[in-house]
Amino acid sequence: MKKLQLCSAIIAAFLLLSSCSYFEPSVVQLKPPAANELRLTSIEMPDYIREDLNYDVVIRYSSEETPQITRVCFRWLAVPISSASPSLNCYAANGDFGTGNLCYTRTSSTGAGSSSFCVGASDIRADVPERLIVRIRPTSLQAGYNIFEGQAEYVADGQLRMTNPVKTPVKIDKSLDP
């Protein structure tokens, strides 16, 4: 009986150690950005969006220095959503929960999307540390768009660079449109 308990404990320890190595890439992504690197960490805006209304988009970033942002570009995406995914399966599939507790995977293939639209530096507020506030006015929205993606262009070492993209789930409200 004691051998069975010892065997079970060894197997449990092995599984625990192997699961830690499985999640190692997520921990690496948390390291601070390199010198002159600007890394976007999140994007926030209302869950429900309507056409021809102004919205402030808040983009959080991490950087060792104050970045010189030249523009921020956005696009709307239509990503297939699985509503039948239990929560653990959602996270195991590298997913996130959108509005209404629907799971969408960050690695899933993207369906149709809009072309990019950009906002120049003069229309970007950076008066709050580690946050960019960008005012947008969505047009030509389609009901199938459910993800909003943003990416910033900045100057580092005299060269223009693009940041990583960040995404957030949204719902397009077409109910009152003519």
C-alpha positions as CSV (number, residue, x, y, z in Angstrom):
1,M,0.0,0.0,0.0
2,K,2.9,2.4,0.8
3,K,4.5,1.6,-2.5
4,L,1.3,2.6,-4.3
5,Q,1.2,5.9,-2.4
6,L,4.9,6.6,-3.1
7,C,4.4,5.8,-6.8
8,S,1.3,8.1,-6.9
9,A,3.3,10.9,-5.3
10,I,6.2,10.5,-7.8
11,I,3.8,10.6,-10.7
12,A,2.0,13.6,-9.3
13,A,5.4,15.4,-8.9
14,F,6.4,14.5,-12.4
15,L,3.1,15.8,-13.8
16,L,3.4,19.0,-11.8
17,L,7.0,19.7,-13.1
18,S,6.1,18.9,-16.7
19,S,3.0,21.2,-16.5
20,C,5.3,24.1,-15.3
21,S,7.5,23.7,-18.3
22,Y,4.3,23.7,-20.5
23,F,3.4,27.2,-19.2
24,E,6.9,28.6,-19.4
25,P,6.3,30.7,-22.6
26,S,3.6,32.6,-20.8
27,V,6.1,33.5,-18.0
28,V,8.7,34.6,-20.6
29,Q,6.2,37.1,-22.1
30,L,6.0,38.8,-18.7
31,K,9.6,39.9,-18.7
32,P,10.2,43.6,-19.0
33,P,10.7,45.0,-22.5
34,A,14.3,45.4,-23.8
35,A,15.8,48.9,-24.0
36,N,14.0,51.1,-26.6
37,E,11.2,48.5,-27.0
38,L,7.6,49.5,-26.6
39,R,5.3,46.6,-25.7
40,L,1.5,47.0,-25.7
41,T,-0.1,45.1,-22.8
42,S,-3.9,45.7,-23.3
43,I,-6.5,47.7,-25.1
44,E,-9.8,48.9,-23.6
45,M,-13.0,50.3,-25.1
46,P,-16.7,49.8,-24.5
47,D,-18.1,46.3,-25.1
48,Y,-20.9,47.6,-27.4
49,I,-20.0,49.8,-30.4
50,R,-22.2,51.9,-32.7
51,E,-21.2,53.6,-35.9
52,D,-20.5,57.3,-36.1
53,L,-20.0,57.8,-32.4
54,N,-16.8,58.9,-30.7
55,Y,-15.0,56.4,-28.5
56,D,-11.8,56.8,-26.4
57,V,-9.6,53.7,-26.8
58,V,-7.2,53.2,-23.9
59,I,-4.0,51.3,-24.7
60,R,-1.7,50.3,-21.9
61,Y,2.0,49.8,-22.6
62,S,5.2,48.8,-21.0
63,S,8.5,50.6,-21.9
64,E,11.7,51.5,-20.1
65,E,11.7,54.9,-21.6
66,T,9.0,57.4,-22.6
67,P,8.1,56.4,-26.2
68,Q,7.8,58.7,-29.1
69,I,4.5,57.5,-30.7
70,T,4.1,58.5,-34.4
71,R,0.7,56.9,-34.9
72,V,-1.7,54.2,-33.7
73,C,-3.4,51.9,-36.2
74,F,-6.6,49.8,-35.7
75,R,-8.7,47.3,-37.5
76,W,-11.9,45.3,-36.8
77,L,-11.8,41.5,-37.1
78,A,-14.3,38.8,-37.4
79,V,-13.0,35.8,-35.4
80,P,-15.0,32.6,-35.1
81,I,-16.3,32.2,-31.5
82,S,-17.1,28.9,-29.8
83,S,-19.8,29.3,-27.3
84,A,-19.7,25.6,-26.2
85,S,-16.2,25.7,-24.8
86,P,-16.0,25.1,-21.0
87,S,-13.7,27.5,-19.2
88,L,-10.8,25.2,-18.8
89,N,-10.9,24.1,-22.4
90,C,-10.9,27.8,-23.4
91,Y,-7.7,28.6,-21.5
92,A,-6.1,25.3,-22.6
93,A,-6.7,26.4,-26.2
94,N,-4.9,29.7,-25.5
95,G,-8.3,31.5,-25.4
96,D,-9.9,34.4,-23.8
97,F,-13.4,35.2,-22.7
98,G,-15.2,37.9,-24.6
99,T,-18.4,39.6,-23.9
100,G,-21.2,37.3,-22.8
101,N,-18.6,34.7,-21.5
102,L,-17.9,33.5,-25.1
103,C,-14.5,31.9,-25.7
104,Y,-12.4,33.0,-28.6
105,T,-8.9,31.8,-29.2
106,R,-6.0,34.2,-29.7
107,T,-4.4,31.7,-32.2
108,S,-7.6,31.0,-34.1
109,S,-7.8,31.9,-37.8
110,T,-9.2,35.3,-38.5
111,G,-12.2,35.7,-40.8
112,A,-13.0,38.8,-42.6
113,G,-11.8,42.1,-41.2
114,S,-11.6,45.8,-42.0
115,S,-8.7,47.5,-43.5
116,S,-6.5,49.4,-41.1
117,F,-7.1,52.9,-40.1
118,C,-4.6,55.1,-38.3
119,V,-4.6,58.0,-35.9
120,G,-1.7,60.5,-36.0
121,A,0.4,61.6,-33.0
122,S,-1.5,64.9,-32.7
123,D,-4.7,63.0,-31.8
124,I,-3.1,60.7,-29.2
125,R,-3.1,61.7,-25.6
126,A,-0.2,60.3,-23.5
127,D,-0.6,62.4,-20.4
128,V,-1.3,59.4,-18.2
129,P,1.8,57.2,-17.5
130,E,2.0,54.0,-19.5
131,R,-1.3,54.7,-21.2
132,L,-2.3,56.1,-24.6
133,I,-5.7,57.5,-25.1
134,V,-6.9,57.6,-28.7
135,R,-10.2,59.0,-29.9
136,I,-11.8,57.1,-32.8
137,R,-15.1,57.4,-34.7
138,P,-16.0,54.0,-36.2
139,T,-17.5,53.9,-39.7
140,S,-18.4,51.1,-42.1
141,L,-18.9,48.6,-39.3
142,Q,-20.2,45.1,-40.0
143,A,-22.3,43.1,-37.6
144,G,-19.8,40.2,-37.8
145,Y,-16.9,42.2,-36.4
146,N,-16.2,41.0,-32.9
147,I,-12.6,41.8,-32.2
148,F,-10.9,45.2,-32.1
149,E,-7.1,45.2,-32.7
150,G,-4.6,48.0,-32.2
151,Q,-0.9,48.5,-32.9
152,A,1.4,51.5,-32.4
153,E,4.2,52.9,-34.5
154,Y,7.0,54.5,-32.6
155,V,10.6,55.8,-33.0
156,A,13.4,53.9,-31.4
157,D,17.1,54.5,-32.2
158,G,16.1,56.8,-35.1
159,Q,14.0,54.0,-36.8
160,L,10.3,53.5,-37.1
161,R,9.1,50.3,-35.4
162,M,5.8,48.6,-34.9
163,T,4.6,47.2,-31.5
164,N,2.9,43.9,-30.9
165,P,-0.9,44.0,-31.6
166,V,-3.4,43.9,-28.8
167,K,-7.0,42.8,-29.1
168,T,-10.2,43.1,-27.2
169,P,-13.7,41.6,-27.8
170,V,-16.5,44.0,-28.9
171,K,-20.0,43.7,-30.1
172,I,-21.3,45.9,-33.0
173,D,-24.7,47.3,-32.2
174,K,-26.6,47.6,-35.5
175,S,-30.1,47.6,-33.9
176,L,-30.9,51.3,-34.4
177,D,-29.1,51.8,-37.7
178,P,-31.3,52.8,-40.7
